[in-house]
Amino acid sequence: MNDPRKIIIRPHITEKITISREQSKYAFEVHRSATKLGIKKAVEELFKVTVLDVNIINVKGKTRRIGRIQGRKKNWKKAIVTLKPGDTIPLFEGM
């Protein structure tokens, strides 16, 4: 997987991640087969920042019900990226 736009699917914005931006940490939903090194290169290439650390979490999909029908949300992978102090991603600014 060489295209950074296929590795990083979308930013993941929650209250906890918004608070951790003070420590230069940002979260993204990434492709299920993405590796730490691939995520690091993709973030550096897309946003022109320096990545110090990448943590990956496999999130299991929750079970949901609509009436008698039971379904399940998909499993996905979350990456928490720590940037060099002073670097920011403009996509997250203003939130």
C-alpha positions, -999 to 999 in steps of 0.1 A, spaced: 0 0 0 19 30 -13 -7 57 -16 -9 77 16 -46 87 8 -55 50 10 -37 44 43 -53 73 62 -90 71 58 -102 100 80 -93 120 111 -108 106 143 -121 135 165 -132 129 200 -131 150 232 -102 129 245 -82 134 213 -90 172 214 -75 174 249 -44 154 239 -36 178 211 -17 199 237 8 170 237 9 170 199 -12 138 196 -36 133 167 -58 103 158 -68 88 125 -89 60 112 -65 40 90 -67 10 66 -69 -24 84 -36 -36 68 -16 -4 76 16 -7 96 32 18 120 59 26 95 34 30 66 12 53 88 43 74 98 53 79 62 18 87 51 13 114 78 46 130 71 40 131 34 4 143 35 8 170 63 45 179 60 52 173 97 77 152 117 62 121 134 79 109 166 57 79 175 27 59 162 4 38 184 -22 15 168 -54 2 183 -77 -24 167 -113 -13 175 -139 -41 175 -172 -33 159 -202 -30 183 -233 -51 181 -264 -30 172 -301 -39 171 -329 -24 150 -361 -41 163 -357 -79 161 -328 -77 136 -293 -78 151 -263 -65 132 -228 -55 138 -206 -25 129 -174 -31 111 -140 -35 129 -115 -7 122 -80 4 131 -72 36 149 -37 52 149 -26 78 175 3 98 160 26 119 182 43 148 164 74 168 171 67 197 195 57 227 176 43 208 146 5 210 140 -19 195 115 -41 223 102 -70 199 96 -76 197 134 -71 234 141 -103 254 149 -121 224 165 
